[in-house]
């Protein structure tokens, strides 16, 4: 396993890249609420997980499936937080 400093740096870079990818989508879409969260979840999972899982033939299919479910759930909660933080607020 790599040192903690490398893991933290890579996670920060990954987070910044996700915001760079998702912020224009949030700013230009008409979707709101859970529809937007679902859309962003699919984008995150497609960018961050599915290609690697599909190409990793050394893992058994069941392990790839379970890991795909885990990463999709992770992408869902990341999307939920990103939508809450960066969505346009309704003015009163």
Backbone torsions as a table, in degrees:
resi	resn	phi	psi	omega
1	UNK	NA	139.2	-180.0
2	UNK	-69.5	161.0	178.3
3	UNK	-61.2	154.6	-178.1
4	UNK	-57.5	-37.6	-179.2
5	UNK	-60.6	-39.5	179.6
6	UNK	-69.5	-42.8	179.1
7	UNK	-61.0	-46.6	-179.5
8	UNK	-62.6	-45.0	179.7
9	UNK	-61.6	-43.1	179.6
10	UNK	-66.4	-37.9	178.0
11	UNK	-66.0	-38.2	177.3
12	UNK	-65.7	-44.7	178.2
13	UNK	-62.6	-42.5	178.8
14	UNK	-61.7	-43.0	178.7
15	UNK	-61.9	-42.6	178.2
16	UNK	-63.9	-42.6	178.0
17	UNK	-62.7	-41.2	178.1
18	UNK	-61.6	-42.3	179.0
19	UNK	-65.8	-40.8	178.4
20	UNK	-62.1	-38.3	179.1
21	UNK	-72.6	-42.0	-170.4
22	UNK	-89.5	-27.6	-176.8
23	UNK	-59.3	-44.5	176.3
24	UNK	-62.2	-34.3	177.8
25	UNK	-65.3	-46.0	179.7
26	UNK	-62.4	-40.5	-176.0
27	UNK	-71.6	-26.7	-173.3
28	UNK	-108.8	-8.6	-176.7
29	UNK	-87.7	155.9	174.7
30	UNK	-93.9	-4.8	-179.8
31	UNK	-70.6	148.1	178.3
32	UNK	-138.5	160.7	172.9
33	UNK	62.2	-136.7	-174.2
34	UNK	-68.9	-26.3	175.9
35	UNK	-64.3	-41.8	177.5
36	UNK	-66.7	-42.0	178.4
37	UNK	-59.6	-44.5	180.0
38	UNK	-63.1	-43.7	179.1
39	UNK	-60.9	-46.0	179.4
40	UNK	-67.3	-35.4	176.6
41	UNK	-58.8	-46.0	179.4
42	UNK	-63.5	-39.3	177.7
43	UNK	-63.5	-49.6	-179.3
44	UNK	-61.1	-44.4	-178.6
45	UNK	-65.5	-39.7	179.7
46	UNK	-67.1	-40.7	-179.1
47	UNK	-73.1	-42.9	-169.7
48	UNK	-97.7	-13.6	-169.7
49	UNK	-135.7	-54.9	-167.5
50	UNK	-59.3	-41.5	179.3
51	UNK	-59.5	-43.0	179.1
52	UNK	-66.2	-38.1	179.3
53	UNK	-68.8	-39.2	-179.5
54	UNK	-67.6	-39.9	-177.4
55	UNK	-78.9	-19.0	-177.5
56	UNK	-81.2	85.5	-177.5
57	UNK	-79.4	-7.6	-179.9
58	UNK	-77.0	-20.5	177.1
59	UNK	-86.2	144.5	173.8
60	UNK	-64.2	154.4	-177.1
61	UNK	-57.4	-40.8	-179.0
62	UNK	-62.6	-40.8	179.8
63	UNK	-65.6	-40.0	177.6
64	UNK	-65.6	-39.7	178.6
65	UNK	-62.4	-49.5	-178.5
66	UNK	-62.7	-42.6	178.9
67	UNK	-65.9	-35.7	176.5
68	UNK	-63.0	-40.6	176.9
69	UNK	-63.8	-43.2	179.3
70	UNK	-61.0	-46.0	-177.9
71	UNK	-69.2	-35.1	176.5
72	UNK	-64.0	-42.4	177.3
73	UNK	-63.4	-41.8	177.1
74	UNK	-61.6	-43.6	178.7
75	UNK	-63.8	-36.0	178.1
76	UNK	-61.4	-48.8	-177.6
77	UNK	-70.4	-33.9	173.3
78	UNK	-62.5	-44.0	179.2
79	UNK	-63.0	-41.2	179.3
80	UNK	-59.6	-45.6	179.1
81	UNK	-65.9	-43.9	-178.7
82	UNK	-62.8	-41.6	178.8
83	UNK	-64.4	-42.3	179.8
84	UNK	-64.0	-36.6	-176.2
85	UNK	-80.7	-40.7	-169.8
86	UNK	-106.8	-2.5	-179.5
87	UNK	-70.3	152.2	175.4
88	UNK	-68.2	137.2	179.1
89	UNK	-92.0	144.3	175.7
90	UNK	-73.4	133.5	177.9
91	UNK	-86.5	146.1	-177.1
92	UNK	-81.8	NA	NA
